[in-house]
Amino acid sequence: MSLINDLGEVDSKVIQFLASSSDTSFSFQGLKRSLKVHQEKLARSLNRLYSMGLIEKNGDGYLITKKGMRIIGVDNGQCQKMVIGQLYLPRGLTPDSAAAILRGRWFGCARWLGSSMTKDGYDLKWVTEDGEIQLLVSIKGEILEVSASSFPPGEEERAREAALRLYERIINALHRNRRRFASS
């Protein structure tokens, strides 16, 4: 009898979602929005999965553990991705300061989901209000890239529009806040 068979419907949804981006810490509200699960059910599920050692909690949110990945046997295949734009970070901003400006913020229809540190920089994620489209901002060196990282089939145009709106708002946020981080 495998542990995966012991998981309930909500537990399975949570762990599968966390496994889809195993290096990302997802906020509670981001999980609730993406999975469309009532907050009490989600809280109980997260507590169960944590006590089983399948997920962990850090300062940024929840992520799946290596044990969790082994138990569910995820192949971690990449979702479809549509790059909307790239830009150089404004003068005076580092990848760390740009991530600090953007992390945790809501931008119009884009609700904060979570972030991860990569070997090259940062991945920051947002989700649309309906939870159907995930938006990704990757910061690698001096380059920031905005993309729609996951969306339902047939929703390419809506994903493109959501990512474009996020791109525009991020450009404005970076330029507005760069003076706080500019080195003297």
C-alpha positions in Angstrom: 0.0 0.0 0.0 1.6 3.3 -1.1 1.4 6.6 0.7 0.0 8.3 -2.3 -3.1 6.1 -2.2 -3.7 7.4 1.4 -4.0 11.0 0.3 -7.4 12.6 0.0 -8.6 14.7 -2.9 -7.4 18.0 -1.5 -4.1 16.5 -0.3 -3.5 15.1 -3.8 -4.3 18.4 -5.5 -2.0 20.3 -3.2 1.0 18.0 -3.6 0.6 17.7 -7.3 0.5 21.4 -7.6 3.6 21.9 -5.4 5.4 19.2 -7.5 4.6 21.1 -10.7 7.2 23.7 -9.6 9.2 21.9 -7.0 11.7 24.7 -6.5 9.0 27.3 -5.8 7.7 28.4 -2.4 4.0 29.1 -2.8 2.0 31.4 -0.5 -1.1 30.2 1.2 -3.3 32.6 -0.6 -1.6 31.7 -3.9 -2.4 28.0 -3.3 -6.0 28.8 -2.3 -6.5 30.8 -5.4 -4.8 28.4 -7.8 -6.4 25.3 -6.4 -9.8 26.8 -5.7 -10.0 25.2 -2.3 -11.6 26.6 0.9 -9.0 28.0 3.3 -9.9 25.6 6.1 -9.6 22.6 3.9 -6.3 23.9 2.5 -4.9 24.6 6.0 -5.8 21.0 7.2 -4.3 19.6 4.1 -1.1 21.5 4.5 -0.8 20.4 8.1 -1.3 16.8 7.2 1.2 16.9 4.3 3.7 18.7 6.6 3.3 16.1 9.4 3.9 13.4 6.8 7.1 15.1 5.7 5.9 15.6 2.1 6.0 19.4 2.2 7.9 22.0 4.2 7.2 25.6 5.1 9.7 28.4 4.9 9.5 32.2 5.3 8.0 32.5 1.7 5.5 29.7 1.8 5.1 26.0 1.1 7.1 23.7 -1.1 7.3 20.0 -1.7 10.2 18.0 -0.1 12.3 15.4 -1.8 10.4 12.7 0.0 7.2 14.2 -1.4 8.6 14.1 -4.9 9.7 10.5 -4.5 6.3 9.5 -3.1 4.3 10.9 -6.0 6.8 10.0 -8.7 6.4 13.3 -10.6 8.3 13.5 -13.9 8.4 17.4 -13.5 7.9 18.0 -17.2 7.7 21.6 -18.2 4.4 23.3 -18.9 3.9 25.3 -22.0 5.5 28.8 -21.8 5.0 31.9 -23.8 7.6 34.6 -23.4 6.1 38.1 -23.6 9.2 40.3 -23.1 12.7 40.8 -21.8 14.4 43.9 -20.5 17.6 44.9 -18.8 17.2 45.8 -15.2 17.2 49.6 -14.7 20.5 51.2 -13.8 21.3 50.7 -10.1 19.2 47.6 -9.6 20.7 44.2 -8.9 18.8 40.9 -9.3 18.4 40.9 -5.5 17.0 44.4 -5.3 14.7 43.8 -8.3 13.3 40.6 -6.6 12.8 42.5 -3.4 10.8 45.2 -5.2 8.5 42.7 -6.9 8.2 39.9 -4.3 4.8 39.6 -2.7 3.1 42.4 -4.7 -0.1 42.2 -6.6 -0.3 43.8 -10.1 -3.8 44.3 -11.3 -5.2 40.9 -12.1 -2.0 39.2 -11.2 -2.0 37.9 -7.6 1.2 36.9 -5.8 1.9 33.1 -5.9 5.5 32.4 -4.8 9.1 32.5 -5.6 12.3 30.5 -5.8 16.0 31.2 -6.0 17.6 29.5 -9.0 21.3 29.0 -9.7 21.2 32.0 -12.0 18.8 34.3 -10.2 15.2 34.3 -9.2 11.8 33.0 -10.5 8.8 35.0 -9.2 5.3 33.7 -9.9 1.8 35.3 -10.1 -1.5 33.8 -10.9 -4.6 35.4 -12.4 -7.6 36.0 -10.1 -9.4 32.9 -11.5 -6.3 30.8 -10.8 -6.1 29.5 -14.4 -3.0 31.4 -15.7 0.4 31.4 -14.1 2.8 34.2 -14.9 6.5 34.0 -14.4 9.2 36.6 -14.0 12.7 35.2 -14.3 15.6 37.4 -13.3 18.9 36.2 -14.5 21.9 38.5 -14.2 20.9 41.8 -15.7 18.0 40.4 -17.7 14.3 40.2 -16.5 11.9 38.0 -18.6 8.1 37.9 -18.3 6.2 34.9 -19.6 2.9 33.1 -19.2 4.2 29.9 -17.8 1.0 27.8 -17.6 -2.4 28.3 -19.0 -5.4 26.2 -20.2 -5.6 25.0 -23.8 -7.2 27.6 -26.0 -6.4 30.4 -23.6 -3.3 31.7 -25.3 -4.7 35.1 -26.1 -5.9 35.7 -22.5 -2.6 34.4 -21.2 -0.7 36.8 -23.5 -2.8 39.8 -22.4 -2.3 39.0 -18.7 1.4 38.6 -19.1 1.6 41.8 -21.1 -0.2 43.7 -18.4 2.2 42.3 -15.8 5.2 43.2 -17.9 4.0 46.8 -18.1 3.3 47.1 -14.4 6.7 45.5 -13.5 8.6 48.0 -15.7 6.8 50.9 -13.9 7.4 49.3 -10.4 11.1 48.8 -11.1 11.6 52.4 -12.4 9.5 53.9 -9.6 11.4 52.1 -6.8 15.0 51.9 -8.2 16.1 55.1 -6.4 15.6 53.3 -3.0 18.1 50.6 -4.1 20.5 52.6 -6.3 24.1 52.5 -5.0 25.6 55.8 -4.1 
